[in-house]
Each structure stands twice: as structure tokens, then as C-alpha cells.
Amino acid sequence: MRFNCFILVFIYIFSLNLHANERYVCKNDNENSIKLITNFYIIDKKIVMSGALGNGEYKILNRSENGFLAVNSSFIGKEFGLESILINTKDKSFIYKTFINRENNNNNIVEFRGICSLAN
């Protein structure tokens, strides 16, 4: 069973890599934790994130020579979530931020920062 899951993940990542214009391999820069590796695939007008921070597709709002800004939002019941990714190609860094608006006004904001390298 584990082998089958491994093969499916490998095929998924391999297919993303074939269609991606650019691929960034990023690590969080928190010195007190394990280095989490996340891949960002730039495909036309979206960024596909795959790795330790999660998986998902993000719509690119702004693309410039300095990098990319992309967002993903969703409603789950009465809760609202907004995730944003900022990839700075000049500094080779990224910021991943997620905001969850809960029904009982117990809002959560999580932010990860890290460094990236371009892998084509």
C-alpha cells in the first residue's frame, strides 16, 4: 500500500514538473524547527504548491521581474480561509501566509518565511 502511494505521488510530481514553466524548491528559515521543504510550480497563471506546508493551486495576481504574488481562498461552512504566497525571485525568498476567519471570532494567522532555489 505504501509503495502504491509513493508511485502515485511520484507520478503527480513528475507530471507537474513536465508542465511547469519554473520550479522553486523552498525551505523554511525557522532555526528552531526541522527544515520543511515545499515545491512551488509556476504553470501559466497559477502556482501549484506541493510539500510540507500543504498542497494547492493559487491564482497569480501579480507577476513581475521581482517575483510572484498568488492567492487561494475558500469557504468551509461559515468559516473563510485565505492563503497567500509571495515568491521573491531577486532575494530568493518566499512568504506563505494563511488566515482563517472562524465563526466565534477566533481568527488564526499563520506565517512561514524561507529561502528558495530555482530548479529546472
N, CA and C atoms as a LAMMPS dump frame, in Angstrom:
ITEM: TIMESTEP
0
ITEM: NUMBER OF ATOMS
360
ITEM: BOX BOUNDS ff ff ff
-5.0000000000000000e+02 5.0000000000000000e+02
-5.0000000000000000e+02 5.0000000000000000e+02
-5.0000000000000000e+02 5.0000000000000000e+02
ITEM: ATOMS id mol type element x y z
1 1 1 N 0.819 -1.196 0
2 1 2 C 0 0 0
3 1 3 C 0.864 1.262 0
4 2 1 N 1.911 1.292 0.814
5 2 2 C 2.794 2.446 0.855
6 2 3 C 3.496 2.649 -0.485
7 3 1 N 3.872 1.534 -1.108
8 3 2 C 4.55 1.619 -2.395
9 3 3 C 3.627 2.232 -3.447
10 4 1 N 2.353 1.848 -3.435
11 4 2 C 1.381 2.405 -4.375
12 4 3 C 1.212 3.903 -4.166
13 5 1 N 1.153 4.337 -2.913
14 5 2 C 1.047 5.77 -2.621
15 5 3 C 2.284 6.511 -3.105
16 6 1 N 3.442 5.913 -2.897
17 6 2 C 4.689 6.518 -3.345
18 6 3 C 4.696 6.682 -4.859
19 7 1 N 4.265 5.667 -5.572
20 7 2 C 4.219 5.719 -7.031
21 7 3 C 3.258 6.805 -7.497
22 8 1 N 2.082 6.922 -6.873
23 8 2 C 1.113 7.945 -7.258
24 8 3 C 1.659 9.351 -7.017
25 9 1 N 2.292 9.569 -5.878
26 9 2 C 2.892 10.879 -5.59
27 9 3 C 3.999 11.181 -6.583
28 10 1 N 4.82 10.197 -6.887
29 10 2 C 5.903 10.381 -7.849
30 10 3 C 5.362 10.763 -9.224
31 11 1 N 4.326 10.089 -9.679
32 11 2 C 3.727 10.384 -10.988
33 11 3 C 3.129 11.79 -10.99
34 12 1 N 2.467 12.169 -9.893
35 12 2 C 1.87 13.505 -9.786
36 12 3 C 2.946 14.583 -9.858
37 13 1 N 4.002 14.444 -9.081
38 13 2 C 5.075 15.441 -9.075
39 13 3 C 5.797 15.461 -10.412
40 14 1 N 6.029 14.3 -10.995
41 14 2 C 6.696 14.225 -12.296
42 14 3 C 5.874 14.931 -13.368
43 15 1 N 4.557 14.738 -13.357
44 15 2 C 3.708 15.375 -14.363
45 15 3 C 3.674 16.885 -14.167
46 16 1 N 3.688 17.361 -12.92
47 16 2 C 3.743 18.798 -12.674
48 16 3 C 5.051 19.38 -13.198
49 17 1 N 6.115 18.653 -12.983
50 17 2 C 7.426 19.129 -13.408
51 17 3 C 7.509 19.243 -14.931
52 18 1 N 6.817 18.377 -15.657
53 18 2 C 6.827 18.435 -17.117
54 18 3 C 6.12 19.668 -17.653
55 19 1 N 5.054 20.09 -16.989
56 19 2 C 4.246 21.199 -17.465
57 19 3 C 4.633 22.538 -16.863
58 20 1 N 5.464 22.558 -15.857
59 20 2 C 5.799 23.789 -15.166
60 20 3 C 6.773 24.633 -15.973
61 21 1 N 6.532 25.948 -15.957
62 21 2 C 7.463 26.886 -16.571
63 21 3 C 8.697 27.057 -15.687
64 22 1 N 8.468 27.125 -14.38
65 22 2 C 9.544 27.268 -13.404
66 22 3 C 9.194 26.441 -12.18
67 23 1 N 10.217 26.032 -11.456
68 23 2 C 10.009 25.281 -10.217
69 23 3 C 10.951 25.831 -9.162
70 24 1 N 10.394 26.139 -7.99
71 24 2 C 11.185 26.638 -6.871
72 24 3 C 11.122 25.622 -5.736
73 25 1 N 12.273 25.269 -5.218
74 25 2 C 12.368 24.387 -4.055
75 25 3 C 12.712 25.285 -2.875
76 26 1 N 11.84 25.295 -1.873
77 26 2 C 11.979 26.246 -0.773
78 26 3 C 12.04 25.529 0.576
79 27 1 N 12.75 26.153 1.523
80 27 2 C 12.855 25.657 2.896
81 27 3 C 12.5 26.793 3.841
82 28 1 N 11.812 26.467 4.938
83 28 2 C 11.515 27.497 5.927
84 28 3 C 12.818 27.917 6.603
85 29 1 N 12.847 29.143 7.109
86 29 2 C 14.073 29.63 7.729
87 29 3 C 13.991 29.723 9.245
88 30 1 N 13.034 29.009 9.844
89 30 2 C 12.935 28.965 11.299
90 30 3 C 14.065 28.088 11.846
91 31 1 N 14.946 28.677 12.617
92 31 2 C 16.129 27.964 13.106
93 31 3 C 15.796 26.917 14.166
94 32 1 N 14.632 27.052 14.809
95 32 2 C 14.275 26.164 15.912
96 32 3 C 13.472 24.949 15.486
97 33 1 N 13.238 24.79 14.196
98 33 2 C 12.414 23.666 13.755
99 33 3 C 13.121 22.898 12.64
100 34 1 N 12.521 21.782 12.289
101 34 2 C 13.018 20.98 11.177
102 34 3 C 12.784 21.764 9.889
103 35 1 N 13.721 21.7 8.974
104 35 2 C 13.581 22.392 7.694
105 35 3 C 12.508 21.701 6.846
106 36 1 N 11.412 22.388 6.627
107 36 2 C 10.314 21.868 5.83
108 36 3 C 10.538 22.255 4.368
109 37 1 N 10.486 21.291 3.471
110 37 2 C 10.712 21.55 2.053
111 37 3 C 9.371 21.603 1.327
112 38 1 N 9.203 22.647 0.528
113 38 2 C 7.993 22.841 -0.256
114 38 3 C 8.386 23.214 -1.675
115 39 1 N 7.692 22.641 -2.646
116 39 2 C 7.921 22.941 -4.058
117 39 3 C 6.824 23.867 -4.556
118 40 1 N 7.219 24.866 -5.34
119 40 2 C 6.284 25.76 -5.996
120 40 3 C 6.498 25.625 -7.501
121 41 1 N 5.452 25.225 -8.219
122 41 2 C 5.495 25.072 -9.67
123 41 3 C 4.726 26.231 -10.291
124 42 1 N 5.36 26.981 -11.173
125 42 2 C 4.708 28.083 -11.865
126 42 3 C 4.207 27.545 -13.196
127 43 1 N 2.878 27.515 -13.356
128 43 2 C 2.257 26.993 -14.573
129 43 3 C 1.283 28.052 -15.079
130 44 1 N 1.65 28.723 -16.154
131 44 2 C 0.835 29.766 -16.775
132 44 3 C 0.415 30.814 -15.757
133 45 1 N -0.88 30.838 -15.38
134 45 2 C -1.389 31.87 -14.478
135 45 3 C -1.669 31.339 -13.076
136 46 1 N -0.98 30.265 -12.694
137 46 2 C -1.191 29.72 -11.354
138 46 3 C 0.112 29.18 -10.786
139 47 1 N 0.124 29.053 -9.482
140 47 2 C 1.221 28.424 -8.75
141 47 3 C 0.642 27.186 -8.081
142 48 1 N 1.314 26.068 -8.248
143 48 2 C 0.908 24.84 -7.578
144 48 3 C 1.922 24.588 -6.47
145 49 1 N 1.424 24.506 -5.226
146 49 2 C 2.279 24.258 -4.076
147 49 3 C 2.141 22.797 -3.682
148 50 1 N 3.277 22.157 -3.42
149 50 2 C 3.273 20.765 -3.012
150 50 3 C 4.406 20.564 -2.015
151 51 1 N 4.061 20.059 -0.846
152 51 2 C 5.115 19.799 0.129
153 51 3 C 4.634 19.892 1.55
154 52 1 N 5.561 20.218 2.432
155 52 2 C 5.309 20.182 3.866
156 52 3 C 4.296 21.228 4.325
157 53 1 N 4.217 22.366 3.664
158 53 2 C 3.265 23.399 4.058
159 53 3 C 1.852 23.081 3.601
160 54 1 N 1.717 22.178 2.664
161 54 2 C 0.409 21.807 2.152
162 54 3 C 0.434 21.662 0.651
163 55 1 N -0.737 21.456 0.086
164 55 2 C -0.882 21.302 -1.356
165 55 3 C -2.019 22.187 -1.822
166 56 1 N -1.895 22.73 -3.006
167 56 2 C -2.99 23.532 -3.535
168 56 3 C -2.589 24.329 -4.736
169 57 1 N -3.602 24.913 -5.376
170 57 2 C -3.409 25.777 -6.528
171 57 3 C -3.746 27.201 -6.125
172 58 1 N -2.917 28.126 -6.578
173 58 2 C -3.05 29.532 -6.233
174 58 3 C -3.062 30.353 -7.514
175 59 1 N -3.972 31.306 -7.603
176 59 2 C -4.064 32.167 -8.775
177 59 3 C -3.039 33.287 -8.635
178 60 1 N -2.253 33.493 -9.69
179 60 2 C -1.252 34.558 -9.674
180 60 3 C -1.949 35.899 -9.9
181 61 1 N -1.826 36.806 -8.919
182 61 2 C -2.401 38.137 -9.035
183 61 3 C -1.424 39.116 -9.657
184 62 1 N -0.133 38.938 -9.343
185 62 2 C 0.877 39.854 -9.842
186 62 3 C 2.134 39.082 -10.187
187 63 1 N 2.631 39.317 -11.384
188 63 2 C 3.876 38.695 -11.839
189 63 3 C 4.763 39.825 -12.342
190 64 1 N 5.97 39.907 -11.812
191 64 2 C 6.916 40.927 -12.25
192 64 3 C 8.312 40.332 -12.242
193 65 1 N 9.284 41.151 -12.579
194 65 2 C 10.662 40.651 -12.566
195 65 3 C 11.153 40.401 -11.146
196 66 1 N 10.435 40.944 -10.152
197 66 2 C 10.794 40.714 -8.755
198 66 3 C 10.219 39.431 -8.189
199 67 1 N 9.168 38.874 -8.821
200 67 2 C 8.601 37.64 -8.312
201 67 3 C 7.122 37.493 -8.593
202 68 1 N 6.447 36.74 -7.708
203 68 2 C 5.061 36.365 -7.891
204 68 3 C 4.275 36.597 -6.609
205 69 1 N 3.017 37.031 -6.764
206 69 2 C 2.069 37.103 -5.666
207 69 3 C 0.856 36.297 -6.088
208 70 1 N 0.494 35.29 -5.281
209 70 2 C -0.633 34.418 -5.617
210 70 3 C -1.51 34.207 -4.386
211 71 1 N -2.812 33.969 -4.612
212 71 2 C -3.755 33.752 -3.512
213 71 3 C -4.67 32.574 -3.813
214 72 1 N -5.234 32.037 -2.73
215 72 2 C -6.24 30.983 -2.788
216 72 3 C -7.205 31.258 -1.645
217 73 1 N -8.496 31.221 -1.935
218 73 2 C -9.482 31.443 -0.875
219 73 3 C -10.564 30.376 -0.949
220 74 1 N -11.198 30.127 0.2
221 74 2 C -12.265 29.13 0.218
222 74 3 C -13.185 29.36 1.404
223 75 1 N -14.435 28.929 1.231
224 75 2 C -15.418 28.908 2.309
225 75 3 C -15.642 27.46 2.703
226 76 1 N -15.588 27.202 3.998
227 76 2 C -15.897 25.877 4.52
228 76 3 C -16.952 26.093 5.604
229 77 1 N -18.198 25.818 5.245
230 77 2 C -19.289 26.113 6.161
231 77 3 C -19.4 27.614 6.345
232 78 1 N -19.313 28.069 7.597
233 78 2 C -19.367 29.505 7.891
234 78 3 C -17.973 30.104 8.076
235 79 1 N -16.959 29.309 7.87
236 79 2 C -15.593 29.793 8.016
237 79 3 C -15.014 30.176 6.661
238 80 1 N -14.103 31.121 6.688
239 80 2 C -13.459 31.609 5.475
240 80 3 C -11.948 31.505 5.633
241 81 1 N -11.276 31.034 4.595
242 81 2 C -9.823 30.925 4.629
243 81 3 C -9.198 31.63 3.444
244 82 1 N -8.082 32.3 3.68
245 82 2 C -7.35 32.996 2.635
246 82 3 C -5.87 32.667 2.794
247 83 1 N -5.273 32.166 1.728
248 83 2 C -3.846 31.853 1.736
249 83 3 C -3.168 32.7 0.681
250 84 1 N -1.969 33.175 0.993
251 84 2 C -1.214 33.957 0.022
252 84 3 C 0.233 33.471 -0.015
253 85 1 N 0.805 33.552 -1.207
254 85 2 C 2.2 33.168 -1.426
255 85 3 C 2.885 34.331 -2.12
256 86 1 N 4.013 34.746 -1.592
257 86 2 C 4.847 35.757 -2.216
258 86 3 C 6.214 35.137 -2.447
259 87 1 N 6.591 34.976 -3.703
260 87 2 C 7.91 34.438 -4.048
261 87 3 C 8.73 35.585 -4.609
262 88 1 N 9.8 35.927 -3.921
263 88 2 C 10.695 36.992 -4.343
264 88 3 C 11.863 36.362 -5.087
265 89 1 N 11.907 36.55 -6.397
266 89 2 C 12.955 35.916 -7.206
267 89 3 C 14.289 36.644 -7.09
268 90 1 N 14.281 37.908 -6.691
269 90 2 C 15.533 38.657 -6.515
270 90 3 C 16.268 38.199 -5.255
271 91 1 N 15.531 38.112 -4.139
272 91 2 C 16.136 37.709 -2.859
273 91 3 C 16.154 36.202 -2.666
274 92 1 N 15.493 35.464 -3.589
275 92 2 C 15.343 34.011 -3.473
276 92 3 C 14.72 33.64 -2.12
277 93 1 N 13.572 34.258 -1.856
278 93 2 C 12.864 34.015 -0.61
279 93 3 C 11.371 33.86 -0.893
280 94 1 N 10.646 33.379 0.114
281 94 2 C 9.194 33.263 -0.013
282 94 3 C 8.54 33.563 1.319
283 95 1 N 7.283 33.979 1.24
284 95 2 C 6.43 34.164 2.417
285 95 3 C 5.119 33.463 2.111
286 96 1 N 4.708 32.578 3.019
287 96 2 C 3.423 31.889 2.909
288 96 3 C 2.607 32.317 4.118
289 97 1 N 1.418 32.853 3.878
290 97 2 C 0.583 33.336 4.971
291 97 3 C -0.824 32.802 4.791
292 98 1 N -1.41 32.317 5.867
293 98 2 C -2.782 31.83 5.822
294 98 3 C -3.596 32.493 6.933
295 99 1 N -4.828 32.845 6.605
296 99 2 C -5.743 33.494 7.536
297 99 3 C -7.041 32.705 7.537
298 100 1 N -7.499 32.311 8.721
299 100 2 C -8.765 31.589 8.86
300 100 3 C -9.682 32.411 9.76
301 101 1 N -10.83 32.811 9.208
302 101 2 C -11.827 33.578 9.946
303 101 3 C -12.865 32.597 10.471
304 102 1 N -12.909 32.445 11.769
305 102 2 C -13.821 31.48 12.38
306 102 3 C -15.1 32.149 12.847
307 103 1 N -16.102 31.331 13.014
308 103 2 C -17.431 31.809 13.4
309 103 3 C -17.417 32.493 14.766
310 104 1 N -16.612 32.005 15.695
311 104 2 C -16.603 32.539 17.06
312 104 3 C -15.553 33.645 17.243
313 105 1 N -15.164 34.327 16.142
314 105 2 C -14.182 35.415 16.159
315 105 3 C -12.816 34.986 16.679
316 106 1 N -12.528 33.704 16.599
317 106 2 C -11.227 33.181 16.995
318 106 3 C -10.382 33.034 15.725
319 107 1 N -9.922 34.178 15.182
320 107 2 C -9.194 34.183 13.917
321 107 3 C -7.771 33.677 14.119
322 108 1 N -7.275 32.949 13.126
323 108 2 C -5.916 32.426 13.167
324 108 3 C -5.135 32.937 11.965
325 109 1 N -3.91 33.39 12.207
326 109 2 C -2.997 33.783 11.135
327 109 3 C -1.71 33.013 11.345
328 110 1 N -1.258 32.35 10.288
329 110 2 C -0.016 31.585 10.329
330 110 3 C 0.874 32.103 9.216
331 111 1 N 2.157 32.283 9.512
332 111 2 C 3.096 32.774 8.506
333 111 3 C 4.37 31.96 8.527
334 112 1 N 4.839 31.593 7.335
335 112 2 C 6.125 30.909 7.171
336 112 3 C 6.969 31.732 6.211
337 113 1 N 8.24 31.848 6.526
338 113 2 C 9.204 32.509 5.645
339 113 3 C 10.316 31.551 5.351
340 114 1 N 10.955 31.722 4.209
341 114 2 C 12.039 30.833 3.891
342 114 3 C 12.844 31.27 2.695
343 115 1 N 13.751 30.391 2.301
344 115 2 C 14.62 30.652 1.169
345 115 3 C 14.304 29.658 0.054
346 116 1 N 14.546 30.073 -1.183
347 116 2 C 14.214 29.239 -2.342
348 116 3 C 15.404 29.123 -3.283
349 117 1 N 15.353 28.089 -4.077
350 117 2 C 16.287 27.97 -5.184
351 117 3 C 15.506 27.532 -6.405
352 118 1 N 15.89 28.068 -7.565
353 118 2 C 15.233 27.729 -8.811
354 118 3 C 15.76 26.39 -9.276
355 119 1 N 14.86 25.457 -9.564
356 119 2 C 15.25 24.125 -10.023
357 119 3 C 14.494 23.82 -11.306
358 120 1 N 15.186 23.821 -12.411
359 120 2 C 14.543 23.494 -13.688
360 120 3 C 15.078 22.235 -14.264
